[in-house]
Amino acid sequence: MTPLLRQVLSQVDGPDPRANEVVAALVAHLHAFVEEVRPTEQEWLTGLDFLIETGRLCTPHRNEFILLSDMLGLTSAVDDVNHQGPANMTPSSVEGPFHSPAPVRALGDWISHGPERGRGTPTVVHGRVLDCDDTPLAGSEVELWQSDDAGLYDSQDEAQEIGNLRGLFTTDAEGRYLFRTIRPSSYPVPTDGTAGRLLRAVGRHPMRPAHLHYRVSAAGHRPLVTHVFLAGDPYLGSDAAYAVKEELIREPRVRDSGWEMDGPYEEIEFDLRLVPLDWKPE
């Protein structure tokens, strides 16, 4: 430990022990980074300017810091240390930068109301919300959001109304949810900001595999934020956000009829198992 680091750490003595622990660890790691990399003064200032620009890019509909955290794998790392549970639980995954409140919809409703409705593959998505003993959780809230067939969210596309391809559903007495939509597409994360600049600098592609986002809550259970990914997508093994987990991949099944659909469609079935709030490892 250098004399400077020792001096800095000696003055971390606030009233909150956890805050002291976090700040001390952060300072120690940053000083170790400087010792290892030995950045020039100009490189250090460039890094600070990078963070300043990241902050300036943030808006109510875009959070560049979340995107940057996702692209560095940090969001998934934090997710992994915070969401342990029974072996059969549904794994959590990153929320991403495009979440916004979804309109309340009835079970079976379409969430697709934009021009993608005439272009995309009609898709029915359904499943159950259960506990880890397979007991249905009636009255659970299931919030969905997704991109369109061109890989755009409503906040990115003037042709879509705000709230398109989003929905907030309440499960029935058997814990079931159901909605109709169009098949989402793989897409590049925004590359016009600092996260995109970082990806280019280290030679990485910006693509995310096709997926739907979920946020699920039920009384007495830990809230769950996760994805369902579509099998066969070419980017499953190199997701720019490092968010893919094998348990979250589903194969869409082609159907000719059913679910009050007009003509052929794809069906995705995805059950979600929530962890009780009082769960503790054995």
C-alpha positions in Angstrom: 0.0 0.0 0.0 1.4 3.4 -1.0 1.6 6.2 1.5 -0.9 8.2 -0.5 -3.4 5.3 -0.5 -2.9 4.8 3.2 -3.6 8.5 3.8 -6.8 8.4 1.7 -8.2 5.3 3.3 -7.4 6.7 6.8 -10.0 9.4 6.1 -12.8 7.1 5.0 -14.7 7.2 8.3 -18.3 8.1 7.7 -21.3 7.1 9.9 -22.4 4.3 7.5 -20.1 1.2 7.8 -21.3 -0.2 4.5 -20.6 3.1 2.7 -17.1 3.1 4.2 -16.5 -0.4 3.0 -17.7 0.3 -0.5 -15.8 3.6 -0.9 -12.6 2.1 0.6 -12.7 -0.9 -1.7 -13.4 1.4 -4.7 -10.5 3.7 -3.9 -8.1 0.8 -3.3 -9.0 -0.8 -6.7 -8.7 2.5 -8.5 -5.3 3.2 -7.0 -4.2 -0.3 -8.0 -5.4 0.4 -11.5 -3.3 3.5 -11.7 -0.2 1.6 -10.4 -0.8 -1.2 -12.9 -1.7 0.9 -16.0 0.3 4.1 -15.2 -2.0 6.3 -17.4 -0.6 9.6 -18.6 -2.2 12.8 -17.4 -3.9 13.2 -20.8 -5.2 9.6 -20.7 -6.7 10.2 -17.3 -8.4 13.4 -18.4 -9.7 11.6 -21.5 -11.3 9.0 -19.2 -12.9 11.7 -17.1 -14.2 13.4 -20.2 -15.6 10.1 -21.3 -17.6 9.8 -18.1 -18.8 13.4 -18.4 -20.1 12.8 -21.9 -21.8 9.6 -20.7 -23.7 11.6 -18.2 -24.7 14.2 -20.7 -26.2 11.5 -23.0 -28.6 10.3 -20.4 -32.3 11.3 -20.8 -35.6 10.0 -19.4 -35.7 7.5 -22.3 -32.0 6.6 -22.5 -29.5 5.8 -19.8 -26.0 5.6 -21.2 -24.5 4.6 -17.9 -26.7 1.5 -17.8 -25.8 0.7 -21.4 -22.1 1.1 -20.5 -22.5 -1.1 -17.5 -24.2 -3.7 -19.6 -21.5 -3.6 -22.3 -18.7 -4.2 -19.7 -20.5 -7.2 -18.2 -20.8 -5.3 -14.9 -24.6 -5.4 -14.8 -24.6 -9.2 -15.2 -21.9 -9.5 -12.5 -23.9 -7.5 -10.0 -27.0 -9.6 -11.0 -25.2 -12.8 -10.4 -24.1 -12.0 -6.8 -27.5 -10.7 -5.8 -29.9 -13.3 -7.2 -29.1 -16.7 -5.7 -31.9 -19.2 -5.2 -33.2 -22.8 -5.7 -31.8 -24.7 -8.7 -35.2 -24.5 -10.5 -35.8 -20.8 -10.1 -35.9 -18.7 -13.3 -32.6 -16.9 -13.6 -32.6 -13.1 -13.6 -31.0 -11.1 -16.3 -30.2 -7.4 -17.1 -33.0 -4.9 -17.3 -31.3 -2.9 -20.1 -31.6 0.8 -20.9 -35.0 0.8 -22.5 -37.5 0.0 -19.7 -40.3 2.5 -19.1 -43.8 2.1 -17.6 -46.0 -0.2 -19.7 -49.7 0.3 -20.3 -52.1 -2.0 -18.4 -53.5 -4.7 -20.7 -55.9 -7.6 -20.4 -54.8 -11.2 -20.8 -54.7 -12.1 -24.5 -54.3 -8.5 -25.7 -52.1 -7.5 -28.6 -49.1 -5.4 -27.4 -48.2 -4.6 -31.0 -50.0 -1.6 -32.4 -47.5 0.0 -34.7 -46.4 -0.5 -38.4 -44.6 -3.7 -37.3 -47.9 -5.4 -37.0 -48.1 -5.6 -40.8 -44.5 -6.7 -41.3 -43.6 -8.9 -38.4 -44.3 -12.6 -37.7 -47.4 -12.9 -35.5 -46.4 -14.5 -32.1 -48.3 -15.7 -29.1 -46.4 -15.7 -25.8 -47.8 -17.4 -22.8 -46.9 -19.3 -19.6 -47.4 -19.4 -15.9 -45.9 -17.6 -12.9 -45.1 -20.2 -10.2 -43.2 -20.5 -7.0 -40.3 -22.9 -6.8 -42.6 -25.7 -5.7 -44.7 -25.2 -8.8 -47.6 -23.6 -7.0 -49.3 -21.0 -9.3 -49.1 -17.4 -8.2 -52.4 -15.8 -9.0 -52.5 -12.0 -9.3 -48.9 -11.7 -10.2 -47.9 -8.7 -12.3 -46.0 -9.5 -15.5 -44.6 -6.5 -17.3 -43.2 -7.0 -20.9 -41.3 -4.9 -23.3 -39.6 -5.7 -26.6 -38.2 -4.3 -29.8 -40.1 -4.5 -33.1 -39.1 -6.6 -36.1 -36.5 -4.0 -37.1 -34.9 -4.0 -33.7 -36.3 -0.7 -32.5 -38.1 0.2 -29.2 -40.9 2.7 -29.1 -38.6 5.4 -27.6 -36.2 5.0 -30.6 -38.8 5.0 -33.4 -41.1 7.9 -34.3 -43.4 5.5 -36.2 -44.3 3.8 -32.9 -46.5 5.4 -30.2 -45.0 5.4 -26.7 -46.2 2.3 -25.0 -46.1 0.2 -28.1 -44.7 -3.4 -27.7 -45.1 -3.0 -23.9 -47.7 -4.4 -21.6 -48.5 -4.9 -17.9 -50.6 -8.1 -17.2 -52.0 -9.7 -14.1 -52.0 -13.5 -14.0 -55.3 -15.4 -13.6 -56.2 -17.9 -10.8 -53.9 -20.5 -12.3 -51.0 -18.1 -12.5 -51.3 -17.8 -16.3 -50.4 -14.9 -18.6 -50.9 -14.6 -22.3 -50.3 -11.9 -24.9 -50.1 -11.5 -28.6 -47.3 -9.6 -30.4 -44.8 -9.9 -33.3 -41.5 -11.7 -33.2 -38.7 -9.5 -31.9 -35.5 -9.1 -33.8 -31.9 -9.1 -32.9 -30.5 -5.6 -32.9 -27.5 -3.4 -32.3 -27.3 -1.4 -29.1 -27.1 2.3 -29.6 -23.6 3.1 -30.9 -23.8 6.8 -31.3 -22.6 7.4 -27.7 -19.8 6.5 -25.3 -20.8 2.8 -25.1 -20.5 2.5 -28.9 -17.2 4.2 -28.9 -15.9 1.7 -26.3 -17.2 -1.2 -28.4 -15.4 0.0 -31.5 -12.2 0.7 -29.5 -12.0 -2.9 -28.3 -13.2 -4.5 -31.5 -16.5 -5.8 -30.3 -19.8 -6.0 -32.2 -22.9 -4.2 -30.8 -25.5 -6.9 -31.4 -28.0 -8.3 -29.0 -29.9 -11.6 -29.8 -33.7 -11.4 -30.2 -35.5 -11.4 -26.9 -38.4 -10.1 -24.8 -37.9 -8.4 -21.4 -39.8 -9.4 -18.3 -40.3 -7.8 -14.9 -42.4 -10.0 -12.6 -43.7 -9.5 -9.1 -45.8 -11.5 -6.7 -46.6 -11.0 -3.0 -44.2 -12.8 -0.7 -41.7 -13.4 -3.5 -38.5 -11.7 -4.8 -39.2 -9.6 -7.9 -37.7 -10.9 -11.0 -36.2 -9.1 -14.0 -35.3 -11.4 -16.8 -35.4 -12.2 -20.6 -36.6 -14.9 -22.9 -34.2 -15.4 -25.8 -35.2 -17.0 -29.1 -33.4 -20.2 -30.0 -31.3 -20.1 -33.2 -30.4 -16.5 -33.0 -26.8 -16.1 -34.3 -25.8 -13.8 -31.4 -26.8 -16.0 -28.5 -23.1 -16.8 -27.9 -21.8 -13.2 -28.2 -24.5 -11.0 -26.7 -23.1 -7.5 -26.3 -24.7 -7.3 -22.9 -23.5 -10.7 -21.6 -27.1 -11.5 -20.5 -27.8 -14.9 -22.2 -28.4 -17.9 -19.9 -29.2 -21.3 -21.2 -32.4 -21.6 -19.0 -33.8 -18.5 -20.7 -33.7 -19.7 -24.3 -36.9 -20.9 -25.9 -37.6 -22.4 -29.4 -40.6 -20.6 -31.1 -43.0 -23.2 -32.4 -44.8 -22.7 -35.7 -48.6 -23.1 -35.5 -51.3 -23.1 -38.2 -54.2 -22.1 -35.9 -55.3 -21.5 -32.4 -55.3 -18.7 -29.7 -57.8 -16.7 -31.9 -55.0 -16.0 -34.4 -55.8 -15.4 -38.1 -53.4 -17.6 -40.0 -50.0 -19.1 -39.1 -48.1 -17.8 -36.2 -45.3 -18.6 -33.7 -45.8 -19.7 -30.2 -43.5 -19.1 -27.3 -44.2 -20.8 -23.9 -42.2 -19.4 -20.9 -42.9 -20.3 -17.3 -41.4 -18.2 -14.5 -40.5 -19.5 -11.1 -40.1 -16.9 -8.3 -38.0 -17.2 -5.2 -39.7 -16.7 -1.8 -38.6 -13.6 0.1 -37.5 -15.7 3.1 -35.4 -18.1 1.0 -32.0 -18.9 2.5 -29.3 -21.2 1.2 -29.1 -24.6 3.0 
